[in-house]
Amino acid sequence: MDFSYSEVQQMLQDSVKKFVSKNYDFDTRSKIIESDSGYSEENWKLFAELGWLTVPFSEEDGGLGGSAVDLMVMMEEFGKANLVEPYLPSVVLCGCLISELATGEVKEQMLGKLVGGDLQLALAASETGSRFNSSKVATTAKSNGNSIVINGRKIAVLNGSNANELLVVARESGGEVDADGISVFLVNPDTPGVTVRSFTNIDGQKSSEIDFTDVTVAASARLGEQGKALMAIEKVIDKAIIAVSAEAVGVLETLLQKTVEYSKTRKQFGTVIGTFQALQHRMADMFIECQLARSIVVMAAMKLDGSAGQTEKTKAVSAAKSRVGKAIRKVSQEAVQIHGGIGVTNELDVGHYFKRATALEIMFGNTDYHIERFASL
Amino acid sequence: MKAEFTAEELDFQSEVKTFLNDEFPAEYREKVDANVRLNKDELVNWQKILFKKGWAAPSWPKEYGGTGWSQVQKYIFATEMGLIGAPEPIPFGMKMVAPIIMAYGNDEQKARFLPDILESNVWWCQGYSEPNSGSDLASLKTSAVRDGDHYIVNGAKTWNTYGQYADWIFCLVRTETTAKKQEGISFLLIDMHSPGISLKPIVLIDGHPEVNEIFFDDVRVPAENLIGEENKGWTYAKVLLTHERTGISGVPRGKKRLSSLKRIARETDDGFGSSMMENDAFKNKIAALEIDLEAIEYAELRTLASVSAGKAPGPESSILKIVGTELAQRIDEAFVELAAYHCLPFVPDQFEDGFQGDYISPGTSASAALTYFNNRKATIYGGSNEIQRNIICKAVLGL
């Protein structure tokens, strides 16, 4: 048994840590959020140079190997910095989906540009009525000779305003929740009929609602086999869940650390508040939650990399997301409470970690959803 | 034991219902239902409507223009207001400073300040907390030094809710540096338009500048604005803290929110073709909230009955503050869970007065996270829930 990081993983962690301590303090992050794109292109170039954009891909796709544990190591550090660069939507979600579905030249060119830092992507999958179910797709794609006509509305399209290309999940056949009949199409956001409404999310990340009204693309825009994309989508989402769960571990550990530090300096009743046992025990509980969250993410990431069957992998992913969700509630709320009034202000970073934690709890299924999914498998 | 209202109380209840249905402006109700904040003019106007009816100050004695209602009548009124979503009186004047002026102010002060509070001509804010004095309020440092007929005030107050609207502020200030920190504190009323006062908005994590830091730089305050005796302010403030504890549990508002939670759950797809109201986990969560709300309602009624019987409200108010705020926060969480992706967009402008433009996310779903964020304050303010638990340990359990 050995839970220590490999040399590569250690280097990856060190390189993110070094970048963050040099380039990503709270003020810098706030300025990045206020910029039009909501991320730093300079940082993105640097991520490419440092090889971070290759992490989720196999060696044959030009990646670092595609291990979930590698991704976990990096995302945890991103969480500690509360990083807003669109790594998850562009690289993890879209990159991995391309790697699963695309073939030949399309795959090679897109992944090449992506890992080189020259391509921004966004996944248009969620819909108003889909909640967390990937197979609930009301957006339609109808064949019309050699072209495809797409109609529907997508929500929560992370990085939608920056994307050079959109990966659009649409239904070619079957009923609204059928597993069969779902395809993914590459759609340029400048195509007539695409309306993008963009905004900033609670966690400072850019997102969009996108309407597709009679959007016509060539049949060659379909990635993979007609109507058979669901399995790939679910596989990619499972990987993304490892990514956001690991990020949450970073967020929570930072909240714990900041809370403990604050309790050692904030004085009330003639002493630092960290001497009050009522608060000490709660911080001890926060620490325990962080340890459990980290442990279950390690379990799930290792299982995803291992030889377990698909059901076992999916169960592990749901276990991680639901358990981390529970830890998010506890740790993030206590961090704010122990900070007191200053914890709910915009001027302190704690509130922003709290908001990121809240978003991470929702993304790809909240605690109740994953407990249910775990129980159903 | 009897929990029913008497025939007279039932008559009163229907009178209140009718009045609120007729007089609470429809456009305000729409805003409240859309989770849009009422602006200052609207809040004041609503107070003036209540004033015209003679209902502006349910908790005041009759001699000052209050209603002279029984505890049960006050409870009925607060409940009906909460169920319809009508805002309660802005508490700073009506519920916080007025009772202190009544109890400890002189006749001149009563005549000068109380009528304007009753008619909502003047907006008050609270100057208690300081950057370094939160839960340990008695450690406050803002100083008031006597200079002839004036006090010279220097220091900073924080967490002033709606200080940007305020004409006056009631402050706890230090008039003497004594061995015991509680003993050198005085209660001073200060005109917010005085030279030397400046205000810095504090934006909360929901994006709203709801509170302020207020700085006092050699502010000259007429000595006649001192309430009661110098150095007795802490005693006055403490009395206030046990005052006006009915209605703090937020049961009516909780009921209103649970009914909209259920309505939205029925309209929300669970992603598998059913509604979220048919989702077992969510349905059970709502049921648990309803059950807790009922327990709190009866805890409040029992407190009410004992206050009606002439007993002073004691640590019960701490219980109600704790359970009321913690339940409200669980309801906030349920709204976030229900909204899911729809509450990720950070679009606070949509819930501000006069918003025009395309709405992101359906209905009020985009406000779920904003409310969740904002309301984390509830377990922190008004004596944090940690302080309330300390009170219970000391006053009830004898620890």
Interface residues (C-beta under 8 A of the other chain):
Chain A: S126 T128 G129 S130 R131 F132 N133 K136 I155 A156 E176 V177 R197 F199 T200 N201 I202 D203 G204 S207 E209 K267 Q268 F269 G270 A278 L279 R329 Q333 V336 Q337 G340 G341 G343 V344 T345 N346 E347 G351 H352 F354 K355 T358 A359 I362 N366 D368 I371 E372
Chain B: S129 N132 S133 G134 S135 D136 S139 T158 W159 I202 V203 L204 I205 G207 T268 D269 D270 G271 F272 G273 N279 A281 F282 K285 E333 V336 E337 A340 Y341 H342 C343 L344 P345 F346 V347 D358 I360 S361 P362 A369 Y372 F373 N374 R376 K377 T379 I380 Y381 S384 N385 E386 R389
